[in-house]
């Protein structure tokens, strides 16, 4: 994770939700995100620490940079967001509940709680309910009271999960694009799902994809979501993703709102993708541990779906980020063109694979191509590779596909699986040249 200061332009690794997340990751201010809460000032020492290339950053400062981003988000959205006891952003006065009984709901309504939203998750045979705390009651106290009333239930803050990874539109050197081998579109019915911001469906890299979007009244394309989707399944002259031509199912959990990326929207996305029987699901979002999200992921994985997630960019000494660190999730770190793990990449025993995540281009919503960096862009490469191997959700097939990919991985770091590179490097052929970002769209 890093800031880059250039010509009074701020580029931030972390995003904050559809309208907000995109702007947080590209040169500011972008035209399509007028409501972005922008950090107006940065401590001079932080700017000096990360000025220029990220390689010069102090790993100990990486978490401080993310904290600055979150603090700015909370400060500029006090009416809708608040910090949980750990400082993580959450929707103000909201508690998420997993399938509470009618009796429990009747009781808590009588105590002043209000049912704000209900999400029937058809594909998972459960329901998520969002409750508002009684007037004058803090969210922390409301959560404690709900857990006391229903000790067997699952309740938590409605945390907001953020995009992560650096997107710099058109920042590559002005030189002709380097031709890349372009495989033919897949003849199979490979499916791959994305939980992220919206995707620019009219971009030429998606012309061969059957693409469905879910979650918003109208699609809200973002640079982050478009980049991730292209790396999974895009295909155009000089560009291809890991599973070129695969069917794309995109769940937009932001819809242009700064309060996007909340747990209940992510749960709804998992429900939709499960209903559509999409066997591999990529989520390049990060945030704190959350009991609701953990249970949803557990249900999804138990039903044979493969969940791939970005490990995060808080640095090597940071605690694990979620959902990547949940059991059963395929967590992905990122390496540069020299096969070195990115300085900002999180580490831990949960890391399963490394994939290209720097020195490469991806499609953009606002430009033909953009240079990207971060674990956000490594995860979709792994998701695409796994989607080539599984046609339907199935636990045995999912385990076999992951094992087969591990067997193909290039062992890096310590012998065998390690907390930096996981099982090793995969997907090197999906690294598209940076020069694409300087070339006109064909």
ABEGO torsion letter per residue (X at the ends): XBBBBBGGBBBBABBAEAAAAAAAABBOBBAABAABBBBABBBAAAAAAABEBAAABBAAAAAAAAAAAAAAAAAAAAAABBBBAAGBBBBBGBBBBBGBBAAAAAAAAAAGBBBABBBBBAAAGBBBBBBBBBBGBBAAAAAAAAAAABAABBBBBBBBBBBBEBBBBGABBBBBBBBBBBBBBBABABBBBBBBBBBBAABAAAAABBBBBBGBABBBBBAAAAAAAAAAABBBBGBBBABBGBBBBBBBAAGGBAABGBAAAAAAAAAAAAAAGBABBBBABBBBBBAAAAAAAAAAAAAGBBBBBBAEAAEAABBBBOAAABBGBBBBBBBBAAGBBBAABBBEAABABBBBABGBBBBBAABABBBBBEAAAAAAAAAAAAAAABABBBAAAAAAAAAAAAAABBBBEBBEBBAAAEAEBBGAAABBBAAAAABBBX
